[in-house]
Amino acid sequence: MNLLCEILAVHRSTYYDWVNRPCKVIGPEELVLRRRMKGLFVASRESLGSRMMMENLQNEGFVLGRDRVRRLMKALNLKVKQKRKYKITTDSKHAFPVAYSGPS
């Protein structure tokens, strides 16, 4: 055990605290909520934040607040993909001559 803890750079007391910690049981209501959150997140193409997620879940009858939604989103690793600003890449108003493209 000493060697294992040394390799993982963990104190023995920390390991035994982790081993003796009781398992967390997720209830059926919590499981339904988590599955619904994942479904909504995927349906929104990963753009649903905690505020809109909370609003959608409340409209479906779930009783929860924004802090709980944020905590669950973090636990489920649901991270929002932010839209990028549209960037114009063509500069048509330059002063350079247009290249010859051959006979058309």
GROMACS elastic network, one bead per residue, 0.5 to 0.9 nm:
[ bonds ]
;  ai    aj funct       b0    kb
    1     4     6  0.51176   500
    1     5     6  0.61762   500
    1     6     6  0.84634   500
    1    12     6  0.78310   500
    2     5     6  0.52631   500
    2     6     6  0.60540   500
    2     7     6  0.86434   500
    2    11     6  0.88028   500
    2    12     6  0.71199   500
    3     7     6  0.61150   500
    3     8     6  0.86273   500
    4     7     6  0.51848   500
    4     8     6  0.62585   500
    4     9     6  0.84233   500
    4    10     6  0.85449   500
    5     8     6  0.51666   500
    5     9     6  0.57985   500
    5    10     6  0.50326   500
    5    11     6  0.61734   500
    5    12     6  0.61522   500
    5    15     6  0.75935   500
    6    10     6  0.63732   500
    6    11     6  0.76001   500
    6    12     6  0.86464   500
    7    10     6  0.78923   500
    8    11     6  0.88561   500
   10    13     6  0.84400   500
   10    14     6  0.66693   500
   10    15     6  0.69501   500
   11    14     6  0.52322   500
   11    15     6  0.64960   500
   11    16     6  0.88985   500
   12    15     6  0.50683   500
   12    16     6  0.62844   500
   12    17     6  0.85597   500
   13    16     6  0.51686   500
   13    17     6  0.60389   500
   13    18     6  0.85670   500
   14    17     6  0.50486   500
   14    18     6  0.62118   500
   14    19     6  0.86763   500
   15    18     6  0.51354   500
   15    19     6  0.62278   500
   15    20     6  0.87237   500
   16    20     6  0.60631   500
   16    21     6  0.84218   500
   17    20     6  0.53280   500
   17    21     6  0.60684   500
   18    21     6  0.52344   500
   18    22     6  0.86436   500
   19    22     6  0.82104   500
   26    29     6  0.82823   500
   26    30     6  0.61776   500
   26    31     6  0.65436   500
   27    30     6  0.52818   500
   27    31     6  0.62586   500
   27    32     6  0.88175   500
   28    32     6  0.62369   500
   28    33     6  0.86180   500
   29    32     6  0.51747   500
   29    33     6  0.62132   500
   29    34     6  0.86859   500
   30    33     6  0.50164   500
   30    34     6  0.61374   500
   30    35     6  0.86255   500
   31    34     6  0.51540   500
   31    35     6  0.62109   500
   31    36     6  0.85850   500
   32    35     6  0.52356   500
   32    36     6  0.61492   500
   32    37     6  0.86077   500
   33    36     6  0.51411   500
   33    37     6  0.61252   500
   33    38     6  0.87056   500
   33    57     6  0.84482   500
   33    62     6  0.77887   500
   34    37     6  0.50695   500
   34    38     6  0.62901   500
   34    39     6  0.86392   500
   34    72     6  0.75060   500
   34    73     6  0.87077   500
   34    76     6  0.78358   500
   35    38     6  0.51877   500
   35    39     6  0.62063   500
   35    40     6  0.87139   500
   36    40     6  0.61300   500
   36    41     6  0.84827   500
   36    57     6  0.81979   500
   37    40     6  0.52100   500
   37    41     6  0.60796   500
   37    42     6  0.86353   500
   37    53     6  0.73926   500
   37    57     6  0.78489   500
   37    69     6  0.87704   500
   37    72     6  0.86583   500
   37    73     6  0.79526   500
   37    76     6  0.89761   500
   38    41     6  0.50787   500
   38    42     6  0.61692   500
   38    43     6  0.85236   500
   38    73     6  0.87254   500
   38    76     6  0.79861   500
   38    78     6  0.77545   500
   39    42     6  0.52826   500
   39    43     6  0.60668   500
   39    44     6  0.86119   500
   40    43     6  0.50399   500
   40    44     6  0.61521   500
   40    45     6  0.87527   500
   40    46     6  0.85960   500
   40    48     6  0.77033   500
   40    53     6  0.75462   500
   40    56     6  0.83486   500
   40    57     6  0.88808   500
   41    44     6  0.52513   500
   41    45     6  0.65463   500
   41    46     6  0.51827   500
   41    47     6  0.69756   500
   41    48     6  0.58037   500
   41    49     6  0.84787   500
   41    53     6  0.78892   500
   41    78     6  0.74679   500
   41    80     6  0.86397   500
   42    45     6  0.51041   500
   42    46     6  0.55309   500
   42    47     6  0.84298   500
   42    48     6  0.87212   500
   43    46     6  0.74244   500
   43    47     6  0.89580   500
   43    48     6  0.89471   500
   44    47     6  0.55343   500
   44    48     6  0.59292   500
   45    48     6  0.78193   500
   45    80     6  0.89454   500
   45    81     6  0.84104   500
   46    49     6  0.84459   500
   46    78     6  0.76798   500
   46    79     6  0.71884   500
   46    80     6  0.54054   500
   46    81     6  0.59387   500
   46    82     6  0.88568   500
   47    79     6  0.83295   500
   47    80     6  0.50860   500
   47    81     6  0.56860   500
   47    82     6  0.69654   500
   47    83     6  0.84579   500
   48    51     6  0.80426   500
   48    52     6  0.60714   500
   48    53     6  0.59642   500
   48    79     6  0.88559   500
   48    80     6  0.64706   500
   48    81     6  0.87368   500
   49    52     6  0.56810   500
   49    53     6  0.58993   500
   49    54     6  0.84761   500
   49    70     6  0.85400   500
   49    73     6  0.88707   500
   49    78     6  0.89732   500
   49    79     6  0.81696   500
   49    80     6  0.62841   500
   50    54     6  0.59068   500
   50    55     6  0.85178   500
   50    66     6  0.63302   500
   50    67     6  0.83597   500
   50    69     6  0.59588   500
   50    70     6  0.56328   500
   50    73     6  0.75964   500
   51    54     6  0.52155   500
   51    55     6  0.62903   500
   51    56     6  0.87544   500
   51    66     6  0.64158   500
   51    69     6  0.82889   500
   51    70     6  0.86945   500
   52    56     6  0.60814   500
   52    57     6  0.84932   500
   53    56     6  0.52136   500
   53    57     6  0.61270   500
   53    58     6  0.85263   500
   53    66     6  0.85270   500
   53    69     6  0.73473   500
   54    57     6  0.51871   500
   54    58     6  0.60308   500
   54    59     6  0.85497   500
   54    62     6  0.88241   500
   54    64     6  0.72630   500
   54    65     6  0.66637   500
   54    66     6  0.59450   500
   54    68     6  0.89142   500
   54    69     6  0.62844   500
   54    70     6  0.89056   500
   55    58     6  0.51706   500
   55    59     6  0.61911   500
   55    60     6  0.87376   500
   55    66     6  0.88749   500
   56    59     6  0.51123   500
   56    60     6  0.64114   500
   56    61     6  0.89500   500
   56    62     6  0.89916   500
   57    60     6  0.50373   500
   57    61     6  0.65071   500
   57    62     6  0.54866   500
   57    63     6  0.78887   500
   57    64     6  0.80792   500
   58    61     6  0.50888   500
   58    63     6  0.60681   500
   58    64     6  0.71223   500
   58    65     6  0.87134   500
   59    62     6  0.73989   500
   64    67     6  0.83717   500
   64    68     6  0.64801   500
   64    69     6  0.72281   500
   65    68     6  0.55444   500
   65    69     6  0.64174   500
   65    70     6  0.88189   500
   66    70     6  0.60749   500
   66    71     6  0.85398   500
   67    70     6  0.50961   500
   67    71     6  0.61473   500
   67    72     6  0.86044   500
   68    71     6  0.50326   500
   68    72     6  0.60918   500
   68    73     6  0.84722   500
   69    72     6  0.51334   500
   69    73     6  0.59943   500
   69    74     6  0.85219   500
   70    73     6  0.50811   500
   70    74     6  0.61678   500
   70    75     6  0.86129   500
   71    74     6  0.51854   500
   71    75     6  0.62276   500
   71    76     6  0.86783   500
   72    76     6  0.60198   500
   72    77     6  0.83405   500
   72    78     6  0.85669   500
   73    76     6  0.50931   500
   73    77     6  0.59132   500
   73    78     6  0.50685   500
   73    79     6  0.74659   500
   74    78     6  0.61983   500
   74    79     6  0.76295   500
   75    78     6  0.78534   500
   76    79     6  0.89192   500
   83    86     6  0.89237   500
   84    87     6  0.85604   500
   88    91     6  0.79489   500
   91    94     6  0.62411   500
   92    95     6  0.89375   500
   93    96     6  0.88859   500
   94    97     6  0.84991   500
   98   101     6  0.89245   500
  100   103     6  0.87391   500
  101   104     6  0.80272   500
